[in-house]
Amino acid sequence: MSDRLTATIAATPIVDVDLAAVTFIDSTVISVLVSAHHAATLAGGALTLLHPTGQVKRVLTVTGILPLLGPDNCETRAEGAHHE
C-alpha cells in the first residue's frame, strides 16, 4: 500500500482513496495514510479518504485521521483527483 500511494502521489498529488471494501485497519495502515498525507501536502496536493465503514470508520475517527483526511475537510479539491 505504501509503495502504491507514494508512486500515485508522485504522479498526481491529489489522491482519493476509496475505503469502501476495506474491513480492517491497524496502526501500520494509519502510519501509511499519515505519511501519504504529508507527502501529498508537501507536493501541493491532498489525500482524501472516501467511504470508510464499520471498524475502519471508527478507528479513523478515534485516531483523528478521518476528521483530517475525510472529504468534508479537504481544502485542496480539484476535478483531476486520482482515485485509488
N, C-alpha and C positions, 0 to 999 in steps of 0.2 A: 504494500500500500504506500509506503513512504517513497519508494523509488518512482512509482507511477505519479503520485502527486507532485513530487519535485520536478519531474520531466514535464508534466502538464503546466505547472506554474511557470516554468522557464519558457514554454512556448506561448502561453497566454496567461497573464497574471490574474485574470478574473475567472474564477472557477466555482461552479456549483457542484456540490457533492450530494447525490441523491441517496439517502439512507433508508428508503422505504423497505428494502429487502434485508436490511441488517437487523439481526435479532439480539445481538450481544456485543458489548464493547467493554474493554478494560483499560487500565492505566496506560498500556502500551499504545492503544489506539488514540487515547486522549493526547498523549505526548506527540504522536504523529500529526494530529489535527492542529495542535497549538504551534508546532514547528512549521507546518504548511501555512498557517495563518500569518506567521511572522514573515515567511518567505514571500508570500503574496503581497503583504503590506509593503515590504522593502522594494518590491518590484513595481509598486504603484497600483496594485490591484486589490483583490479581495477574495477570500474563501468563504463561501456561504453553504451552510448545511441545510438541506431540504428534507422534509418528510420523515423525521425521526419518529418512531413509535415505541410504545411499551418501555422495556428496561432501558433501551438506548436513549429515549427521550428523558427518562428520569435521571439517568447518570449525567447526561449533558446539562440538564437543568441544575441539578445539585452542585455540580462542579463549576457552574458559571460559564460553561462553554456555549451552551445554546443561546443565552442572552447576548453573548458576544458575537457569535457567528450565525445566528438564526437569520432568516430572510427579513425580519422586521427591523433589524439593526444594522443592515449593511448600507453604508453611506456611499459606496463606490459601485453602484449597479450600472451595468451597461448592457445593451442588447447583444453584444458579442460574447457573452459569457460562455465558457466551455463547460459542458455538463459531463460529470463523471458518474 
